[in-house]
Amino acid sequence: MFNKKEWAKEYYRKNREKLNERSKKWQQENKDKANQKSLRWREKNREKHQKIQRDYYQKNKEIINHKALLEYKKNPIKFKARHYAYYHKQRKDYCEYPNCKETKDLHFHHTDYEKNEGITLCIKHHKIQNKLLLN
């Protein structure tokens, strides 16, 4: 009797590299769709995602802490401001950009790192603000 599940596992095992390459190519060509799909999966599987993150942190704790230390040494004021904004949830529940009512994918945009001041922006307007600052 044909077992579809077993066949799929065997097919994946034999063609893992080819399937991974195809998947990566699709993700690069469809970044927005891939990000939305990933976000939906994380929302649906919150506990599983948290477990994956915890496991990853435990396996790579030294590397992660080393990278954080390098970032701190590079710019301590910026590092502390980001840390404060992340852990103290220093943001509103809507985008503060004029005429924008977005309530999802919000980021805290620092206007002054030393005073730890900033505004809450949706991802679209956060990218715009950062581009304006770079030019």
N, C-alpha and C positions, 0 to 999 in steps of 0.2 A: 504494500500500500504506500502511496506517495505521501510523504510528510513535508508539507510546504515550509514549515519552520526550520526543520533540519536542513532542507535543501538551501534555504536562504543563508543559514549560518555557514554552511560549507562553501557556498558561492562567495560570501563576504571574505571568508578566511583565505580562499584561493586568489581573490582579486582585490585585496585590501589596498595595495598601493595605487592601483589604477582608479579605484573608487575614491580614495582620498584626494588624488590629484584632480579628478573631475569636480569634486565637491569644493576644493579650494579655488579652482578656476571660476566656478559659478558664483562663489561668495565674493570674489574680487570684481566680477562683472556686475553683480547685483547687490552692492553694499547695503543700500537702504532696506531692501527686502530681507537680506540676511540678518541685519540688525533687528528688524521688527520681529522676525521669526525667533531669534535668540531671546529677545525680551519677553515675548509671549511664553516661551518655554520656561524661562526663569520665574515668571509670575505664576505659572501653573504648577511648577515643581519647586516651590520656594525651599522646602526642607531639604530636598535632594541637592539643590544647588548650594545651599549653605554647607552641607556635609562635604560636597566636592571642594568648596573653597577652604574649609577647615583642614581637610586632608592635604590639599595642595600647600597650604601654609606650613603645616607640620613637616612635610617633606622638604620644603624649600625655605625654611625659616632663616637660615644663615644668609642665603643669597638676598632675600627680601630685606632683612635688617641691614645688610651691607649697602644695598642700593639706597635705602632710606638715609643711612648715615652719609653717603656721598652727596645726596640731594641736600641734606642739612648743611653740610660743609660748604656747598656751592652757594647757597643763599639762605641763611638761617631765618631771616625775617619772613621771607616768602613761605618757607617750610612751616614755621609756627602759625602763620595766618591760615594756611590751608588746613593744618591740623585742627585749629580752633573751629574753623567754619564747618569742617566735616563732623567732628565729635560733638559740637554744641548745636548742630542743626540751625545755624544762624541764617535762616532764610525764610521767605514767605511762601505761601502755598500757591502762588500765581506769578506769572512773568510781569516784571515791572516796566517793561519796554512800552512806550506809548502805543495805545490802540491794540495791544496784544492781550488776550485773555487765556493763554495757554496755561494748563495746570499739570501737564506731564513733562517728564524729562527736564526738570529744572536744575540749574547750576547756580552756584554763588560766584558772581564776578567781582573780584576785588578791585576797588577803585583806589584804595590806599592800603598797602600791606602793613605799613608801620602802625597805623591806627586801627587796623583790622576792620576797615569799612568797605562796604560794597553793596551790590544790589542783586536781586534774584532775577535770573533770565532763563528763558527757555533755550534749548540747545541751539536753535536757529539764530537767535539774537546774540547768544554768547559768542558764537563763531564770528558774527558780524562785528561785534565790539572788539574781539581780539584782532581781527584783520585791520580795523581802523587804528588800533594802537601800534601795529607793526609797520604801517605805512607812514 
